[in-house]
Amino acid sequence: MPDNEEDKTRRELTKRLKAMQLEQQKRMLAKRYMTDGAYERLMNVRVSNYQLYNQIIEMIISAVQSNKFPDRITEKQLVGILERLTYQPETKIEYKRK
């Protein structure tokens, strides 16, 4: 029985290590293709909304692979991407009196 528990722990540690390595690769790629201001803003997004951060990273990876950004991504471009991803039309509330 102890061997089974040890194997389970080892698998869990391996899984966490792979996740950490993948996260590190994402950050290195972002740092390489973004200006310092844009990278700093992206790290702020990472802290506040991890799902949005993952969406942006995946977008950046695919854009870089397809050469959509010939230069480094600026903070202004990142803000534009953020606005597009988080846009929600303003709800309109109407009051009708009888």
C-alpha positions as CSV (number, residue, x, y, z in Angstrom):
1,M,0.0,0.0,0.0
2,P,2.7,2.6,0.8
3,D,4.2,2.2,-2.7
4,N,0.8,3.1,-4.2
5,E,0.7,6.3,-2.1
6,E,4.3,7.1,-3.0
7,D,3.5,6.6,-6.8
8,K,0.5,8.9,-6.5
9,T,2.6,11.6,-4.8
10,R,5.3,11.2,-7.4
11,R,2.8,11.6,-10.2
12,E,1.2,14.6,-8.6
13,L,4.7,16.3,-8.2
14,T,5.5,15.5,-11.9
15,K,2.2,17.0,-13.0
16,R,2.8,20.2,-11.0
17,L,6.4,20.4,-12.3
18,K,5.2,20.2,-15.9
19,A,2.6,22.8,-15.3
20,M,5.2,25.1,-13.8
21,Q,7.5,24.6,-16.7
22,L,4.7,25.3,-19.2
23,E,3.9,28.5,-17.3
24,Q,7.6,29.6,-17.3
25,Q,7.7,29.0,-21.1
26,K,4.6,31.1,-21.6
27,R,6.1,33.9,-19.6
28,M,9.4,33.8,-21.5
29,L,7.6,33.9,-24.8
30,A,5.5,36.8,-23.7
31,K,8.6,38.7,-22.4
32,R,10.4,38.1,-25.7
33,Y,7.5,39.4,-27.9
34,M,6.2,42.2,-25.7
35,T,7.6,45.6,-24.6
36,D,8.3,46.0,-20.9
37,G,5.1,48.0,-20.3
38,A,3.0,45.4,-22.1
39,Y,4.6,42.5,-20.2
40,E,4.0,44.3,-16.9
41,R,0.4,44.9,-17.7
42,L,0.0,41.2,-18.7
43,M,1.4,40.1,-15.4
44,N,-1.1,42.4,-13.6
45,V,-3.9,40.6,-15.6
46,R,-2.4,37.3,-14.6
47,V,-2.8,38.2,-10.9
48,S,-6.3,39.5,-11.3
49,N,-7.9,37.2,-13.9
50,Y,-5.9,34.0,-14.7
51,Q,-8.4,32.8,-17.3
52,L,-8.1,36.1,-19.2
53,Y,-4.4,35.8,-19.0
54,N,-4.4,32.4,-20.5
55,Q,-6.7,33.6,-23.3
56,I,-4.3,36.4,-24.1
57,I,-1.2,34.2,-24.0
58,E,-2.8,31.8,-26.4
59,M,-3.7,34.6,-28.7
60,I,-0.2,36.0,-28.6
61,I,1.3,32.6,-29.3
62,S,-0.9,32.1,-32.3
63,A,-0.4,35.6,-33.6
64,V,3.4,35.3,-33.3
65,Q,3.4,32.0,-35.1
66,S,1.4,33.5,-37.9
67,N,3.6,36.6,-38.0
68,K,0.7,39.0,-37.3
69,F,3.0,41.1,-35.1
70,P,6.2,41.9,-36.9
71,D,7.5,43.9,-34.0
72,R,7.1,43.5,-30.3
73,I,3.6,43.9,-28.9
74,T,3.2,47.3,-27.2
75,E,1.1,48.2,-24.2
76,K,-1.3,50.1,-26.5
77,Q,-1.8,46.9,-28.6
78,L,-2.3,44.8,-25.5
79,V,-4.9,47.2,-24.1
80,G,-6.7,46.9,-27.5
81,I,-6.7,43.1,-27.2
82,L,-7.9,43.3,-23.6
83,E,-10.8,45.6,-24.6
84,R,-11.9,43.2,-27.4
85,L,-11.8,40.2,-25.1
86,T,-13.6,41.9,-22.2
87,Y,-16.1,44.0,-24.1
88,Q,-19.6,43.7,-22.8
89,P,-22.4,45.9,-24.3
90,E,-23.9,48.2,-21.8
91,T,-27.2,47.0,-20.5
92,K,-30.2,49.3,-21.0
93,I,-32.8,49.3,-18.3
94,E,-36.2,50.9,-19.2
95,Y,-38.8,51.7,-16.6
96,K,-42.4,51.6,-17.8
97,R,-45.1,53.1,-15.7
98,K,-48.7,52.0,-15.8
